[in-house]
Amino acid sequence: MEDLLEEDFSVPASLRAGSVVEGKVVSITHGEVVVDVGGKSEGIVSGDDLSDESGTCKNLKVGDKVLVTVAQTEDSRGSLVLSFKKAEKERRWAKLQQNFSQGIPFEVGVMEYNKGGILVDVEGLRGFVPISHLNKTHFAQFNKATTAEGPSSANRNLKEVLGETLKVKIIELDKEQNRIVLSEKELESAKIEKEIRERLKKIKVGDVLEGAVIAILPFGLLVDCGGIDGLIHISEVSWEKVQNLSGLYRVGDKVKVKVLTIDEKEGKLGLSVKALMDNPWDKLAGRYQEGAIVKGKVTKIMPFGAFVELEPGLEGLVHVSETVGPLNPGDAVKAMVITIDPQNQKLALSMRKIEESKIYK
């Protein structure tokens, strides 16, 4: 009797109401499922608690492991009352954790555009796909839609552009922060990476390729050249100075480019449009001679002098020692050619020498 009195009959903390535990199915009848949750008595799932969105009980077999929530510590029969329905959220997170750890791909429903990404439905939870983690096709389509109509119009066309669902894998999972970050691009990365390596072996510096603009960036154009990404730096777009790329190109535009560099490690190309254009410096000697008076427009003021554009893509420098009076961008000026160096793309000009020639006449 003393031994019985000393025995602790209290409910373990892990089996108190609201706890989520893993158990093993002991028996299945039409109206209830008996689950061994490791306590001194088995728990019973019945009635509404048998149903959940994922239909847990439909394909259950004796011996299966399941997640359940303790609804009551004891019913009229002295049994634990368990629930599949109330454990639904935990079950979803457990499934997501399995998908994450094993790299299992799955489909999610497209919901809405968010700054920098797309919100999606993940097993009834909210997930996030960064724009940079869309596959190449969707990335280009999304950029085209938002560039043409702006982010405010993105939600209206989102499903039309991306479809109702995306196939993704989890790249970041944090239950405490309720954070699910997914990637469509990484599903294709291993296969695509191998294909890119093979294609890169066939490309040489100097080759001329055709591509399509997939993104317009502040510093250049991102171009898809048959599955290989290439960057046209803003300085390689034209011999003229370019300030606004959006005024010249749209996402989807076809471009012909010359290969300047090949980065085999990153699988990317350095490209140029202007390398396929006539270089204004090549014909410089035939059009300008030392001592000639030329007209131009000031484009930039620097501590050491002013740059003057003589024609599109061709600028000369008026050194600070060769200027006369203050200069401002946009000023129309006359200058004398004092040095021509086409090989190094240098053209030295002087305004001072024109003034001196007037004085000594």
C-alpha positions in Angstrom: 0.0 0.0 0.0 2.9 2.4 0.9 4.4 1.7 -2.5 1.2 2.5 -4.3 0.8 5.7 -2.3 4.3 6.8 -3.2 3.8 6.0 -6.9 3.3 9.2 -9.0 0.0 9.0 -10.9 0.2 12.6 -12.2 0.0 13.2 -16.0 3.5 13.6 -17.6 4.2 17.1 -18.8 4.5 15.8 -22.4 0.9 14.4 -22.2 -0.9 17.4 -20.8 -3.7 19.1 -22.7 -2.3 21.0 -25.7 0.9 19.0 -26.0 1.8 17.7 -29.4 3.3 14.2 -29.3 4.3 11.4 -31.7 2.6 8.0 -31.3 2.2 4.7 -33.0 -1.2 3.5 -34.3 -2.3 0.4 -32.3 -5.7 -0.2 -33.9 -8.2 1.3 -36.4 -11.9 0.9 -36.4 -14.6 2.7 -38.3 -15.2 5.3 -35.6 -11.8 5.7 -33.8 -8.1 5.2 -33.9 -6.1 4.0 -30.9 -2.6 5.5 -30.6 0.2 4.5 -28.2 1.8 7.8 -27.1 4.1 6.2 -24.5 1.9 6.9 -21.5 0.4 4.4 -19.1 -2.7 4.4 -21.1 -3.4 4.6 -24.8 -5.0 7.6 -26.5 -8.1 7.6 -28.7 -8.8 9.8 -31.7 -12.5 9.9 -32.7 -15.3 12.1 -34.0 -14.3 15.5 -35.5 -10.7 15.0 -34.3 -10.2 12.3 -36.9 -10.6 14.8 -39.8 -8.0 17.3 -40.9 -7.1 19.1 -44.1 -4.5 16.6 -45.1 -6.7 13.6 -44.5 -4.3 11.9 -42.1 -6.6 9.0 -41.1 -7.5 8.0 -44.7 -4.5 5.9 -45.4 -3.4 5.0 -41.9 -2.2 1.5 -41.1 -1.5 -0.2 -37.7 2.1 0.6 -36.8 2.2 4.0 -38.5 3.8 6.8 -36.6 1.6 9.9 -36.3 1.6 13.3 -34.7 -1.3 14.1 -32.4 -2.4 16.8 -30.0 -3.6 15.9 -26.5 -7.2 17.3 -26.4 -8.1 15.9 -22.9 -6.0 14.1 -20.3 -8.8 11.7 -19.5 -12.3 10.8 -20.8 -15.1 8.8 -19.1 -13.2 5.6 -19.9 -10.0 7.0 -18.4 -8.3 7.3 -21.8 -6.4 10.2 -23.3 -8.4 12.1 -25.9 -6.2 12.8 -28.9 -6.7 14.9 -32.1 -5.3 14.7 -35.6 -7.1 17.9 -36.4 -5.4 20.0 -33.7 -1.9 18.7 -34.7 -2.3 19.7 -38.3 0.0 22.7 -38.1 2.7 20.7 -36.3 2.3 18.0 -38.9 2.8 20.5 -41.7 6.0 21.8 -40.1 7.3 18.3 -39.6 6.7 17.5 -43.3 8.4 20.7 -44.3 11.4 19.8 -42.1 11.6 16.5 -43.9 11.4 18.1 -47.3 14.1 20.6 -46.2 16.5 18.1 -44.8 16.1 15.7 -47.7 15.9 18.4 -50.4 12.5 17.1 -51.6 10.9 19.3 -54.2 7.1 20.1 -54.1 4.6 22.5 -55.5 3.3 25.7 -53.9 0.4 28.0 -54.9 1.2 31.5 -56.1 -0.5 34.1 -53.9 0.8 37.7 -54.4 3.7 39.9 -55.2 5.8 41.3 -52.3 8.7 43.7 -52.4 11.6 41.5 -53.6 9.7 38.3 -54.0 6.5 36.3 -54.2 4.3 35.0 -51.4 3.2 31.4 -51.8 0.9 29.0 -50.1 3.0 26.2 -48.5 0.8 23.4 -47.0 -1.5 26.2 -45.6 1.5 28.2 -44.4 3.0 31.3 -46.0 6.3 31.0 -47.8 8.5 33.4 -49.7 10.3 32.9 -53.1 12.8 35.7 -53.7 12.7 37.1 -57.3 16.3 36.0 -57.7 15.3 32.4 -57.0 12.8 32.2 -59.8 13.9 30.1 -62.7 15.4 31.9 -65.7 12.2 31.9 -67.7 10.0 33.2 -64.8 12.7 35.7 -63.8 12.6 37.2 -67.3 8.8 37.2 -67.5 8.4 38.7 -64.1 10.9 41.5 -64.8 9.2 42.2 -68.1 5.8 42.5 -66.4 7.0 44.7 -63.5 9.2 46.9 -65.8 6.4 47.5 -68.3 3.6 48.2 -65.8 5.3 48.7 -62.4 5.1 46.7 -59.2 1.5 48.0 -58.4 0.3 46.0 -61.5 2.3 42.9 -60.6 -0.4 41.2 -58.5 -3.0 41.5 -61.4 -0.8 39.7 -63.8 1.2 37.5 -61.4 -0.6 34.2 -62.1 -0.8 34.9 -65.8 3.0 35.4 -65.8 4.0 32.6 -63.4 1.1 30.2 -63.5 -1.0 28.9 -60.6 1.8 26.9 -59.0 5.6 26.8 -58.8 7.8 23.7 -58.2 10.3 24.6 -55.5 12.6 23.4 -52.8 13.2 24.9 -49.3 16.4 26.8 -48.8 15.7 28.2 -45.4 13.3 27.0 -42.7 12.8 28.6 -39.2 9.7 27.5 -37.3 10.2 29.9 -34.4 10.4 32.9 -36.9 7.6 31.3 -39.0 10.0 31.7 -42.0 9.9 29.5 -45.1 12.2 30.6 -48.0 12.0 28.7 -51.2 13.8 28.5 -54.5 12.6 27.5 -58.0 16.0 28.1 -59.5 18.0 25.7 -57.3 15.9 22.8 -58.6 17.4 23.3 -62.0 20.9 24.4 -60.9 22.7 21.0 -60.9 21.4 20.0 -64.3 21.8 23.4 -65.8 25.3 23.9 -64.3 26.5 20.8 -66.2 25.0 22.0 -69.4 26.5 25.5 -69.0 30.0 24.0 -68.4 29.7 22.1 -71.7 28.5 25.1 -73.6 31.2 27.3 -72.2 33.9 25.0 -73.5 32.6 25.8 -77.0 32.7 29.6 -76.6 35.9 31.6 -77.2 36.8 35.2 -76.4 35.9 37.2 -79.5 32.9 35.1 -80.5 29.8 36.9 -81.6 26.6 35.6 -79.9 22.9 36.5 -79.9 21.0 36.9 -76.6 17.9 38.3 -74.9 17.9 41.0 -72.2 16.6 39.4 -69.0 17.2 42.3 -66.6 18.1 46.0 -66.7 20.4 46.9 -63.9 21.9 50.3 -62.9 25.3 49.1 -64.0 24.5 47.1 -67.1 22.3 44.6 -68.9 21.9 40.9 -67.9 21.6 38.8 -71.1 20.7 35.2 -71.6 22.8 33.7 -74.4 21.3 30.3 -75.0 21.1 29.4 -71.3 24.4 31.2 -70.3 24.2 34.5 -68.4 26.3 37.4 -69.6 26.7 40.9 -68.4 27.0 43.9 -70.7 28.5 46.6 -68.5 27.1 50.0 -69.1 30.5 51.1 -70.5 30.2 48.4 -73.2 26.8 49.3 -74.5 27.9 52.2 -76.7 30.9 54.3 -77.6 28.8 57.2 -76.5 28.2 57.7 -72.8 25.0 56.1 -71.6 23.1 57.4 -68.6 19.8 55.5 -68.7 19.7 51.9 -70.0 15.9 51.7 -69.6 15.6 54.3 -72.4 17.5 52.1 -74.8 16.4 48.6 -73.9 13.5 46.6 -72.6 13.4 43.1 -71.1 13.1 40.6 -73.9 15.0 42.7 -76.5 17.3 40.7 -78.7 20.9 41.8 -78.8 24.0 40.8 -80.7 27.1 40.8 -78.5 30.9 40.1 -78.6 32.4 37.9 -75.9 35.1 39.8 -73.9 35.7 37.5 -71.0 34.7 34.0 -69.9 34.3 33.1 -66.2 34.3 29.3 -66.1 34.1 29.2 -62.3 30.9 31.3 -62.2 29.7 30.1 -65.6 29.2 33.7 -66.9 30.3 35.8 -69.8 31.5 39.4 -70.1 29.9 40.9 -73.2 30.0 44.0 -75.3 27.7 45.6 -77.8 30.0 48.5 -78.7 32.8 46.1 -79.8 30.6 45.3 -82.8 30.2 49.0 -83.7 32.7 51.2 -85.6 35.2 52.7 -83.2 35.3 56.4 -83.8 38.9 56.5 -82.6 40.0 54.3 -85.6 39.2 57.1 -88.0 40.5 59.9 -85.8 43.7 60.6 -87.7 41.9 61.1 -90.9 39.4 63.6 -89.5 41.6 65.6 -87.1 45.1 67.0 -87.3 47.2 68.7 -84.7 46.7 72.5 -84.8 43.1 72.1 -86.1 40.4 74.2 -84.4 37.4 72.1 -83.4 34.0 72.7 -81.8 32.5 70.6 -79.1 30.4 70.4 -75.9 31.6 70.1 -72.3 30.4 66.8 -70.9 32.2 66.6 -67.6 34.3 68.8 -65.3 37.1 67.2 -63.3 39.8 68.6 -60.9 42.4 68.1 -63.7 40.4 69.6 -66.6 37.2 69.3 -68.7 36.1 66.6 -71.2 34.7 67.9 -74.4 32.6 65.8 -76.8 33.5 66.4 -80.5 31.2 63.8 -81.9 29.2 60.8 -80.5 31.7 58.5 -78.7 34.7 60.8 -79.2 35.9 63.0 -76.3 39.0 65.1 -75.8 40.5 66.5 -72.7 41.2 70.1 -72.1 43.7 70.0 -69.2 43.2 72.6 -66.5 46.3 74.4 -67.7 44.8 74.7 -71.2 41.5 76.2 -70.2 40.4 79.8 -70.4 37.9 80.9 -67.7 35.4 78.8 -65.9 33.6 75.9 -67.7 30.4 74.1 -67.0 28.8 70.9 -68.4 26.8 71.7 -71.6 29.0 74.7 -72.6 29.7 74.9 -76.3 33.4 75.6 -76.8 36.2 75.9 -79.4 39.5 74.3 -78.9 42.7 73.5 -80.7 43.9 69.9 -81.2 47.4 69.6 -79.6 47.9 65.8 -79.3 46.3 62.8 -81.2 46.9 59.3 -79.9 44.3 56.9 -81.4 46.0 53.8 -80.1 45.6 54.9 -76.5 42.3 56.7 -77.3 43.6 60.1 -76.1 42.9 63.5 -77.7 44.4 66.6 -76.0 42.8 69.9 -76.6 43.6 73.5 -75.7 41.5 76.6 -75.4 44.4 78.7 -74.2 46.4 78.3 -77.4 43.5 79.8 -79.4 43.5 82.9 -77.2 47.2 83.2 -77.4 47.2 83.0 -81.2 44.7 86.0 -81.2 47.0 88.0 -78.9 50.2 87.5 -80.9 48.7 88.1 -84.4 
